[in-house]
Amino acid sequence: MKKSRKPTHPGEVFYYDVLEPLGISITNASKHLRVSRKTVSELVSGKISLSPLLAIRIAMVTNTTFSKKYPKPEIFLLTPKYILIEKNNL
């Protein structure tokens, strides 16, 4: 039986696909997202889940939305599957 790998935490995706390549610090990211540095740090380290509000903020700041009026953050699509797997492994 093939063992499936654990999905990547959305915070890791945000860090490795957005912050690191662009050379953006956690402190700078927190300022742009208008959240505490602790929030961004805990998100990228996988200690907290990606909330819908933070997902929308990330989508708007990184311009990954279909429109500013009705944001549809693609990164948030990773979160429900990750949360379901985490909850079932407790």
N, C-alpha and C positions, 0 to 999 in steps of 0.2 A: 504494500500500500504506500503510495507516494505521500510524503508528509508536506503539507503546504507551509510556506513561510509566513511568519507573522507580518501583517501589513506595517508599513512605515508610518510612524506617528506624523501627523500633519505639521507639527512643530519642526521636526527634522527636515521635512520637505521645504518648509519656509526658510530654514537656515541654509541648507546646502544648495538649494536651487535659486534662492533670491538674495539673502544677505551676504553669504560668503563670496559668490561670484562678483557681486557689485561692490564689495569692500565696505559694506554698511555694518557698523557696530550695533550691538544690542541697544546701547544707549541712544544712538541716533534713530534706530528703528522705533524705539519707545516714544521718542519725541514726535516723530511723524505720525505714529498711530494714536498719539494722545492717550497712552496708557503708561503705567509705571514700568520702570526698567525691570522690576521683579517679575511682572506679568510676562514680558517677552522672554526673559531668562528662563522662567519656569516652563513656558510653552516650548521653546527650542530644546530644552533638556527632557521633555516628555513628562514633566511632573503634573501639568494641568492639561485639560482638554481644550480644544479650540472651540470657543463659544461662537454662536451665530453672529453676535455683534462684532467680535474680533475678526471673524472671517470676512465680514463685510468691509471692515476697516482695511484689512490687508488687501482685499480685492480692489478697493478704491484707490489706495495709495500706490499699489503696483500696477494699476490700470488693467486689471484682468476682469473687467466687467463688460457686460453688453451695453449698458448705459449707466450713467451716473444716477438717473432717477430710479431705476429698478435694477440694482446690482444683483448679479448672480455669480457669487464667488466660486470659481471652479475648485479652488483648494479645499473648500468646505465639503465637497463631495467625497473626499477621503475620510472624513471624520465619522459618519455613522457606522461604516463597516469596521473601522478601528475600534470604536466604542463597543460594538456588539461582541467582537472577538475578545476584547479585554474583559468585559463583564462575564463572559462565559468561562474564562480561564481563572476566575477568582477561587 
